[in-house]
């Protein structure tokens, strides 16, 4: 099924699908496979904190994209734009220097990123979980929203994705919306498009791809978990985040204590305390990626419910598009009386 809309035309991609950026999971091989599949493949800049390594990856991805236009795929970089990210400005400078085509901004004010990206024609999509944040991003000139709803992996929002998408389209009808939260099959993609999204934004299903380099323990946890095994925690970054409910997650607790909550809100301490919390959380997650480590702390969304096998990314995308086509045909076959 050939599908074209405002987003596929804007980004020059073949399918209305984005491989979401995943901390410590997304890698260069995965992004190249996403581009070969005709979708937008994204990764967090924090997966390559060393400046030279980040630049090397961008040079390689740009070369791959320019020499393989027939794939009709592209890539994007996720930047944590809040002040507590000490790598932000350096990473942004490197991305601008290498003319990254798409940016995804998270957890902060995207003004600097939008201005820098627009200086050479790149597009910026901002993570939003509510209308208040969406209005701020829209006023700054963002090119689209990532509607982060319930069930999303990593930082998740409080509202059902179908309602959040509809609300964003109602208030900002001209702005493309990427639907993030609980999507891991073709019917889910079709439902997001029917709600008004321009594309589905999927992460968890790609954790079990054969191009992913996560540990077998992490992969097995994704395959074995159900949607009620996913819990929300604010212990990792200070912002609500979904993880698999492992014994270690229970041991460290899912919520900040009273003192931590006060430090994270106090104007004098919140910036530095958030930096401390994030550094600690990053350390926890990095240790959990080591094979055999009993301190299992893994991000995942509720879409684990529908994930039951390991496949190459190109096959994942092919099956998702095939399922979306079949779901569309089923709808067309319904009698309306």
Buried (B, 14 or more C-beta within 10 A) or exposed (E): EEBEEBBBEBBBBBBBBBBBBBBBBBBBBBBBBBBBBBBBBBBBBBBBBEBEEBBBBBEEBBEBBEEEEEBBBBBBBBBBBBBBBEBBEEBBEBBBEBEBBBBBBBBBBBBBBBEBBBEEEBBBBBBBBBBEBBEBBBEBEBBBBBBBBBBBBBBBBEBBBBEBBBBBBEEBEEBBBBBBBBBBBBBBBBBBBEBBBBBBBBBBBBBBBBBBEBBEBBBEBBBEBEEEBBBBBBBBBBBBBBBBBBEBBEEEEBEBEEEBEEBBEEEEEBBEBBBBBBEBBBEBBEBBBEEEBEBBBBBBBBBBBBBEEBBBBBBBBBBBBEBBBBBBEEEEEEEEE
